[in-house]
Amino acid sequence: MTNQDLINIATEFGTPVYVYDAESIKEQYGKLKNSFSDNTRFFYACKALTNINILKYVNQLGADLDCVSINEVKLGLKAGFEPERILFTPNCVDLAEIEEAMAHKVHINIDNISILEQFGNKYGNSYPIFIRVNPHIYAGGNHKISTGHIDSKFGISIHQMRHIERVMKSTNILVEGLHMHTGSEIKDADVFLQGLEIMFELSEHFPDLKYIDMGSGFKVPYQKDDMETDVQTLGKKVEKVFTSFLKESGKDLQLWFEPGKYLVSKSGHFLVKANVIKQTTATVFVGVNSGFNHLIRPMFYDSYHIIENLSNPNGPERIYTVVGNICETDTFAWDRKINEVRETDIIVFRNAGAYGYEMSSNFNSRLKPAEVFYIDGKAHLIRKRDEFEDLLKNQIEVL
């Protein structure tokens, strides 16, 4: 997909608009499939982007699905995923949501002792489950996206193994999978090997084990000189230690990963329009027709997105601070070099496919943007832009 394609999309569908390139998703999935053994399955962590068209496309590629809410499970089923290809990994939900997932016959991952006990006392070994453990490995590009450290709310501590064993013994619960996830944007790929060693040790406590799930955290580059996880090298290292473990232990296990951002982040381009150029005593602002209500990552995670001027790509570079139209401190980038921006120019944020639209809101009573899927050389509208009536559709007037 070229910059001219993006300009054409902005012209046809207006801005702000999220654009997803199918070929990029296909390429990222291909990298994973070609880097790991046939004994490895990849479950798309759909919390990154749940548009039904993206789910259907990922399904067509052959990926399975990782869900963190019961509604993601329902979306996955609607997109055509068979229950056996869906893993439900919720956090801090009650037993009722677990039971609803059971009704859909998907894999279920339990991450706390309380629900494990409730489930075991009620269902025993009638429904096999996964257990999510906290490996106490600190990993991830930001403390807000590190999930395996000692103070994380995610998973059951590996130091509570005796407690897990007591629940298994007293309720006869059937554990067929072990799961861990240490965080996102992991720069040191050897973190996965460290995690695998922990999983190998834990596996001795689970005689009915079939699956080891390592979560994800594969890094994608956000800056021009940024790194991407070398999945080819990682795949070779993982295959070596995993094959060796299976041979020594005599176990027959599958290895699972849950790529989310890795599959869809690079596919996403967020297009906005420059509303105003505003100069103060020290700063030149580019004010755009969007804000952190549409793309919250820079404000929430201090994340970096490459920003380019599609309308004036050969203009002289100038220093700008790019801000939104929200009535809060609403900054996408400070002191960024961008080709000269004029009012009405089309600006693109790269690498916006993951946690962009998915985390958007109607803050300030602003409307959510449209979404477009670019596939086989054609742009398709896959979500209409909000209209004013959408702000009122669930409100009940009593005055």
Summary of the structure (lengths in Angstrom):
residues: 399
radius of gyration: 22.7
end to end distance: 50.7
largest distance: 72.0
contacts: 1345
relative contact order: 0.16
helix: 35%
strand: 25%
